[in-house]
Amino acid sequence: MPIDIQHDEVQRLIAAGAQLVDVLPREEYDAEHITGAISIPLKELDQQSTALLDRDRPVIVYCWDLL
């Protein structure tokens, strides 16, 4: 179940091994993203594109949009 978390919790989860997924379009990911983030554009987010994620580790999904 998705939940909102704050910056400190993101840092704690990443330090504990969480996977960070950026869902912005590839061009925006290429221009700027958080180091270590995995790119899976939202329009491509499906069972196949997430198959490489480790199901035993938490997943943090983020999108930075100024609109």
Backbone torsions as a table, in degrees:
resi	resn	phi	psi	omega
1	MET	NA	126.5	179.5
2	PRO	-66.6	142.8	173.6
3	ILE	-139.5	151.1	174.3
4	ASP	-81.3	137.2	175.5
5	ILE	-132.7	157.3	-178.6
6	GLN	-95.5	168.8	-175.8
7	HIS	-50.2	-47.2	-178.0
8	ASP	-61.1	-39.6	179.4
9	GLU	-69.3	-37.0	176.1
10	VAL	-60.0	-48.5	179.5
11	GLN	-59.6	-42.4	-179.9
12	ARG	-63.6	-45.0	-179.1
13	LEU	-65.5	-40.5	178.3
14	ILE	-64.2	-42.3	178.0
15	ALA	-61.9	-28.3	-179.9
16	ALA	-89.3	1.6	174.4
17	GLY	108.6	9.1	179.2
18	ALA	-65.6	153.4	177.2
19	GLN	-96.9	136.4	-178.1
20	LEU	-108.6	120.8	-177.2
21	VAL	-116.4	121.9	176.0
22	ASP	-94.7	124.1	-176.3
23	VAL	-103.3	11.1	176.0
24	LEU	-69.7	159.5	175.3
25	PRO	-55.5	150.8	-174.8
26	ARG	-52.5	-41.2	-178.5
27	GLU	-60.8	-41.0	179.5
28	GLU	-71.3	-37.8	175.7
29	TYR	-60.9	-45.4	-179.2
30	ASP	-62.6	-34.2	-178.8
31	ALA	-72.2	-38.1	-178.3
32	GLU	-168.3	130.8	176.6
33	HIS	-156.5	165.6	177.2
34	ILE	-72.5	132.0	179.9
35	THR	-53.5	130.7	178.8
36	GLY	91.0	-7.1	-179.4
37	ALA	-71.6	147.2	176.1
38	ILE	-96.9	134.6	179.5
39	SER	-92.5	117.1	169.7
40	ILE	-136.5	93.3	-178.1
41	PRO	-54.0	141.8	-175.8
42	LEU	-51.5	-40.5	-179.2
43	LYS	-69.5	-13.0	178.8
44	GLU	-108.2	2.2	-176.4
45	LEU	-72.5	106.7	-179.7
46	ASP	-154.2	-176.0	-177.4
47	GLN	-60.2	-39.3	-178.7
48	GLN	-69.4	-45.2	-176.5
49	SER	-69.8	-23.9	179.7
50	THR	-96.3	2.9	-177.2
51	ALA	-60.6	-27.3	-178.9
52	LEU	-82.8	-8.8	177.5
53	LEU	-71.5	144.0	178.7
54	ASP	-79.9	111.9	-176.6
55	ARG	-67.3	-12.3	179.6
56	ASP	-92.8	-1.1	180.0
57	ARG	-118.3	145.4	177.3
58	PRO	-59.3	151.4	177.6
59	VAL	-121.2	126.8	175.1
60	ILE	-108.0	121.9	179.2
61	VAL	-108.0	131.4	179.3
62	TYR	-138.6	157.9	178.2
63	CYS	-147.1	125.0	178.6
64	TRP	-108.7	110.2	-178.4
65	ASP	-133.0	127.4	-177.9
66	LEU	-81.3	-7.1	-179.5
67	LEU	-78.8	NA	NA
